[in-house]
Amino acid sequence: TLLPFLLCKDTKLSLKIHKCVSKSVTVIFCFSFLSTVFICSFMVAAPIFGYLGDRFNRKVILSCGIFFWSIVTLLSSFISKEYFWLFVLSRGLVGIGESSYSSISPTIIGDLFTSNTRTMMLSVFYLAIPLGSGLGYILGSSAKEAAGDWHWALRVSPILGITAGFLILLFVPDPKRGSADQLGGRIRSRTSWLCDMKALAKNMVFGAITCVTGLLGVVIGALTTRLCRQKTERADPLVCAVSMLGSAIFICLIFVVAKKSIIGAYVCIFIGETLLFLNWAITADILMFVVIPTRRATAVAFQSFTSHLLGDAGSPYLIGLISDALQQKYTTSALWRFLSLGYALMLCPFIIVLGGMFFLATALYFLDDKDKAEAQ
């Protein structure tokens, strides 16, 4: 649990550092460029660590990744603003280190636990990610203010990261791959990397849809809000509300259409996710309007913490509990055991509708809060 907490906290600490750039580079460019470099290196390194994690000692690879991340993070705190390019490079190297834990840690947990226990352990593991994300903003600001130097914000977590690396080496076992699945007789022999990729490619449709809809949703959301602002000053929360409510409709249709047409289900997923992603950038923009500049970092931290706490931190475990409860009620029906997860996921559209209603309520107070923030 400590591991994802530390790594995500460091990422947020880095994004807090806006004084690392010269006057010729804007703060927005700093945020966006550092994030892009980090994500790209993280993305490229993930398949490499996946390959290594399936064939070599996972505990050693994981620990080396943590040590690498910690050292690079610590060294980056000594880079002056004249060497911004070097700071950007360090963010890319940090992405490589973080990629090692995100690719390998869940597989070790998967081989240590089975069934409901595995679900619970993975939930605890991923719960540390939103905690680290939110606290990273707070601790980054606190460290800077306490030391009077932003460089100290990057010296908070490396020591803890190195400690976590040694604890992994000393106390975390590296179970045999598939050892937990052997209990059910499902273990299979290792195949080549090319064979693995061919098999996984069949299951990448949903991931590809999510990537495309994420990009498309953010762009459409920004353009839609810009157009709607010409009609009403409450455009931001209203666009979020309409997109959330519209998304709930198509997500409900997924479970209905999937029984007759898998292509139709993918179409509903595409539209539903696009509408859901519409509000990502807009929500941050709303926050900028209603919070004064000196408090925005803390506001973003609490928004991030709250959204993860009420969202992806506990939702996988909750859906799993509901699905297991339905399975246990109708244990004699193989079809019902298959459909139980689908029925459990029906909770999501209701939560999305609730979110849309909250955005409608936000529209009522948006202008007043905006005026109060401008008056301070």
C-alpha distance (Angstrom), angle and dihedral (degrees) to the residues before:
residue distance angle dihedral
T1 . . .
L2 3.81 . .
L3 3.79 92.3 .
P4 3.84 102.5 65.1
F5 3.80 88.8 37.7
L6 3.81 91.9 58.4
L7 3.78 96.4 42.9
C8 3.79 96.5 47.5
K9 3.79 89.8 44.9
D10 3.79 89.9 55.8
T11 3.81 91.4 50.7
K12 3.78 91.2 54.5
L13 3.80 91.2 45.1
S14 3.79 89.4 56.3
L15 3.77 93.4 49.8
K16 3.80 88.7 53.5
I17 3.80 90.6 62.9
H18 3.77 104.9 94.2
K19 3.80 97.5 147.8
C20 3.77 90.1 71.8
V21 3.78 91.0 88.8
S22 3.75 132.2 76.1
K23 3.79 124.1 -116.7
S24 3.78 91.4 -94.3
V25 3.80 91.8 63.2
T26 3.80 119.9 69.2
V27 3.78 125.0 -131.7
I28 3.80 90.3 -119.7
F29 3.78 90.3 54.8
C30 3.80 90.0 50.6
F31 3.80 92.7 52.7
S32 3.78 95.7 44.2
F33 3.80 97.7 41.4
L34 3.80 95.1 47.0
S35 3.80 90.4 47.7
T36 3.80 92.3 48.2
V37 3.80 93.6 50.3
F38 3.80 91.8 46.6
I39 3.80 94.6 48.1
C40 3.80 93.8 45.1
S41 3.81 93.7 51.5
F42 3.79 90.1 44.1
M43 3.80 90.3 50.5
V44 3.81 95.4 47.7
A45 3.80 94.3 45.1
A46 3.82 95.5 48.4
P47 3.85 96.7 76.6
I48 3.80 90.0 46.3
F49 3.79 92.6 54.4
G50 3.79 88.9 43.1
Y51 3.81 89.2 57.4
L52 3.81 92.5 46.2
G53 3.79 92.7 44.5
D54 3.80 91.9 55.8
R55 3.81 93.2 51.9
F56 3.81 111.7 27.9
N57 3.80 140.3 42.6
R58 3.79 104.7 -56.6
K59 3.79 96.1 -163.5
V60 3.81 93.1 56.1
I61 3.82 92.7 45.8
L62 3.80 91.0 48.0
S63 3.80 93.7 49.0
C64 3.80 93.3 46.2
G65 3.80 89.2 51.4
I66 3.81 90.8 52.3
F67 3.81 92.6 47.7
F68 3.80 90.5 48.3
W69 3.80 91.7 49.3
S70 3.81 92.9 47.8
I71 3.80 95.2 48.7
V72 3.81 94.1 46.3
T73 3.81 91.4 47.7
L74 3.80 91.8 50.5
L75 3.80 93.4 46.8
S76 3.81 91.8 48.0
S77 3.80 89.2 61.6
F78 3.82 88.9 69.2
I79 3.81 94.6 55.6
S80 3.80 114.0 110.2
K81 3.79 123.5 -141.1
E82 3.80 90.6 -105.4
Y83 3.81 87.5 70.5
F84 3.78 98.7 50.3
W85 3.80 90.7 144.1
L86 3.80 88.9 60.7
F87 3.80 90.5 51.3
V88 3.80 89.0 51.8
L89 3.81 89.4 51.2
S90 3.79 90.2 51.3
R91 3.81 90.1 54.3
G92 3.78 88.5 54.6
L93 3.80 91.1 51.3
V94 3.81 90.4 48.5
G95 3.80 88.2 54.8
I96 3.79 88.8 57.1
G97 3.80 91.2 52.1
E98 3.78 93.4 48.3
S99 3.78 90.9 48.0
S100 3.80 90.0 63.1
Y101 3.79 94.4 60.8
S102 3.80 96.5 41.3
S103 3.80 92.3 52.4
I104 3.79 99.9 41.5
S105 3.82 109.2 28.8
P106 3.83 96.7 69.0
T107 3.82 90.8 51.2
I108 3.81 91.6 55.1
I109 3.81 90.1 49.7
G110 3.80 89.1 47.6
D111 3.80 90.5 56.3
L112 3.79 94.2 46.0
F113 3.80 98.6 52.3
T114 3.79 139.1 33.1
S115 3.81 139.6 -152.3
N116 3.83 116.2 -18.9
T117 3.80 92.8 -3.3
R118 3.80 89.9 58.4
T119 3.81 90.4 50.7
M120 3.79 90.8 51.2
M121 3.81 94.1 47.4
L122 3.81 92.6 48.7
S123 3.82 89.3 48.5
V124 3.80 90.2 53.4
F125 3.80 90.1 47.8
Y126 3.80 94.7 50.5
L127 3.80 91.7 41.9
A128 3.81 87.7 70.6
I129 3.82 91.0 61.0
P130 3.83 97.8 68.2
L131 3.79 89.8 39.5
G132 3.79 90.4 55.3
S133 3.80 91.7 43.7
G134 3.78 93.8 54.0
L135 3.79 98.0 39.4
G136 3.80 91.0 47.6
Y137 3.80 90.5 70.7
I138 3.80 92.5 47.2
L139 3.81 97.1 44.2
G140 3.80 91.9 44.2
S141 3.79 91.6 56.4
S142 3.80 92.6 41.9
A143 3.81 93.7 51.0
K144 3.80 91.9 48.3
E145 3.79 93.3 49.1
A146 3.81 93.9 44.6
A147 3.80 95.0 49.5
G148 3.80 97.1 31.6
D149 3.80 88.9 -131.7
W150 3.81 127.4 89.8
H151 3.82 91.4 -145.1
W152 3.79 90.0 74.9
A153 3.80 89.6 64.3
L154 3.80 87.0 73.0
R155 3.80 93.6 48.6
V156 3.78 95.9 62.7
S157 3.78 101.9 81.2
P158 3.85 109.3 28.8
I159 3.81 93.5 79.5
L160 3.79 90.5 50.8
G161 3.80 89.4 45.6
I162 3.80 92.4 54.4
T163 3.80 88.8 48.1
A164 3.80 90.3 52.0
G165 3.82 90.0 49.6
F166 3.79 92.1 55.2
L167 3.80 91.6 45.5
I168 3.81 89.3 54.0
L169 3.79 91.6 50.9
L170 3.79 93.4 47.7
F171 3.79 105.2 37.8
V172 3.82 112.4 15.0
P173 3.82 112.5 89.7
D174 3.79 122.2 -138.8
P175 3.81 102.0 -138.6
K176 3.75 122.8 -157.8
R177 3.80 110.4 -87.7
G178 3.78 109.8 -95.5
S179 3.80 93.1 8.6
A180 3.79 91.7 134.0
D181 3.80 92.2 48.0
Q182 3.80 91.3 51.8
L183 3.77 87.2 75.7
G184 3.77 87.9 69.1
G185 3.78 95.1 40.5
R186 3.80 92.6 -114.5
I187 3.79 101.2 120.8
R188 3.78 116.0 122.9
S189 3.78 133.4 -169.1
R190 3.80 119.9 -93.7
T191 3.79 116.6 -90.9
S192 3.80 132.2 -159.6
W193 3.80 122.0 -82.6
L194 3.81 91.6 -112.3
C195 3.79 90.6 52.7
D196 3.81 90.0 48.4
M197 3.80 91.7 52.3
K198 3.81 92.6 48.8
A199 3.79 90.8 52.5
L200 3.81 93.6 45.4
A201 3.82 92.7 47.3
K202 3.79 88.6 68.3
N203 3.81 89.2 61.4
M204 3.81 98.0 44.4
V205 3.79 97.8 86.0
F206 3.78 93.6 92.9
G207 3.81 91.9 46.7
A208 3.81 91.4 50.3
I209 3.80 90.9 49.6
T210 3.80 90.7 50.9
C211 3.82 92.5 50.8
V212 3.81 93.2 49.4
T213 3.80 95.6 42.9
G214 3.81 91.2 47.5
L215 3.80 91.8 56.9
L216 3.80 93.7 38.9
G217 3.80 94.0 46.9
V218 3.80 94.6 52.4
V219 3.81 92.2 48.7
I220 3.81 94.2 46.1
G221 3.80 90.6 45.9
A222 3.80 92.5 54.2
L223 3.81 93.6 46.7
T224 3.80 93.6 44.7
T225 3.78 92.7 50.1
R226 3.80 91.5 49.3
L227 3.80 90.9 53.6
C228 3.81 94.7 43.7
R229 3.80 92.3 50.7
Q230 3.79 86.9 68.9
K231 3.81 88.2 62.7
T232 3.80 103.1 37.0
E233 3.78 138.7 7.8
R234 3.80 89.2 -137.9
A235 3.81 91.6 63.7
D236 3.81 96.7 117.3
P237 3.83 99.9 61.2
L238 3.81 92.2 34.1
V239 3.81 93.1 55.5
C240 3.80 88.9 48.8
A241 3.80 91.4 49.9
V242 3.81 95.1 48.6
S243 3.79 92.8 46.3
M244 3.81 92.3 49.4
L245 3.80 93.6 48.5
G246 3.81 91.5 45.5
S247 3.78 90.9 49.0
A248 3.80 91.3 54.0
I249 3.82 90.5 58.0
F250 3.80 94.6 54.0
I251 3.79 93.6 42.6
C252 3.80 88.8 54.8
L253 3.79 89.3 49.8
I254 3.81 91.1 55.1
F255 3.79 92.2 72.9
V256 3.80 92.4 45.7
V257 3.80 97.8 45.3
A258 3.82 94.8 42.2
K259 3.82 90.7 70.1
K260 3.81 90.4 64.0
S261 3.80 107.0 23.9
I262 3.79 130.5 18.2
I263 3.82 90.0 -165.4
G264 3.79 89.8 54.8
A265 3.79 88.9 50.8
Y266 3.81 90.6 53.2
V267 3.81 89.9 50.4
C268 3.81 90.2 53.0
I269 3.81 90.0 47.4
F270 3.80 90.5 51.1
I271 3.80 94.5 50.8
G272 3.80 94.2 39.8
E273 3.80 94.3 50.4
T274 3.80 92.8 44.5
L275 3.80 90.6 54.8
L276 3.79 90.3 44.7
F277 3.80 92.8 53.1
L278 3.81 91.8 49.2
N279 3.79 93.3 87.4
W280 3.81 100.2 49.9
A281 3.80 98.5 93.0
I282 3.81 93.1 29.1
T283 3.80 92.3 57.6
A284 3.79 90.8 55.0
D285 3.80 89.4 47.6
I286 3.80 91.1 52.9
L287 3.78 88.6 53.4
M288 3.80 91.0 53.1
F289 3.81 90.2 53.7
V290 3.81 97.9 51.2
V291 3.82 100.9 37.2
I292 3.80 126.0 66.9
P293 3.84 115.9 -119.0
T294 3.82 95.7 -108.6
R295 3.81 91.5 58.4
R296 3.78 101.1 38.8
A297 3.80 96.6 96.9
T298 3.80 91.0 55.3
A299 3.81 90.5 44.7
V300 3.80 91.8 51.7
A301 3.80 89.2 48.3
F302 3.79 93.1 53.6
Q303 3.79 91.6 43.6
S304 3.80 90.9 51.9
F305 3.79 92.5 45.2
T306 3.80 94.0 47.5
S307 3.80 95.6 44.9
H308 3.79 92.1 51.1
L309 3.81 93.3 41.5
L310 3.81 92.1 53.3
G311 3.81 93.1 35.7
D312 3.77 133.6 31.4
A313 3.81 96.2 2.0
G314 3.78 95.6 73.5
S315 3.79 106.0 7.1
P316 3.85 97.2 88.2
Y317 3.78 90.3 53.4
L318 3.82 92.6 45.2
I319 3.81 92.6 49.5
G320 3.79 89.1 47.9
L321 3.81 91.6 52.0
I322 3.80 92.4 50.8
S323 3.80 91.9 46.5
D324 3.81 92.2 49.2
A325 3.80 91.2 48.2
L326 3.81 90.8 53.2
Q327 3.80 91.3 47.4
Q328 3.78 92.8 51.5
K329 3.79 90.9 50.5
Y330 3.80 92.5 56.1
T331 3.78 102.8 27.2
T332 3.80 93.3 150.8
S333 3.80 94.2 61.9
A334 3.81 117.1 79.2
L335 3.80 90.3 -171.7
W336 3.79 91.8 53.8
R337 3.78 91.3 50.2
F338 3.80 87.2 55.8
L339 3.81 94.6 46.1
S340 3.80 94.9 44.8
L341 3.80 93.2 84.5
G342 3.80 91.5 50.2
Y343 3.79 91.6 52.2
A344 3.81 90.5 47.1
L345 3.79 89.6 53.4
M346 3.81 89.3 56.1
L347 3.80 84.8 81.9
C348 3.83 89.1 73.1
P349 3.84 97.9 69.6
F350 3.80 90.9 52.1
I351 3.81 90.8 52.8
I352 3.81 89.9 47.7
V353 3.81 90.1 52.9
L354 3.80 88.5 50.6
G355 3.80 88.9 52.8
G356 3.80 90.4 50.6
M357 3.80 90.4 52.5
F358 3.79 90.3 51.9
F359 3.81 90.0 52.4
L360 3.82 88.9 52.3
A361 3.79 88.5 52.4
T362 3.81 89.0 48.4
A363 3.81 89.3 56.6
L364 3.81 89.2 61.4
Y365 3.80 93.5 58.1
F366 3.80 100.9 28.0
L367 3.82 98.6 96.7
D368 3.80 93.8 44.4
D369 3.79 92.2 50.4
K370 3.78 90.4 46.1
D371 3.82 91.7 52.8
K372 3.82 91.1 48.3
A373 3.81 91.1 51.9
E374 3.81 92.2 49.3
A375 3.80 91.0 48.4
Q376 3.82 93.9 56.2
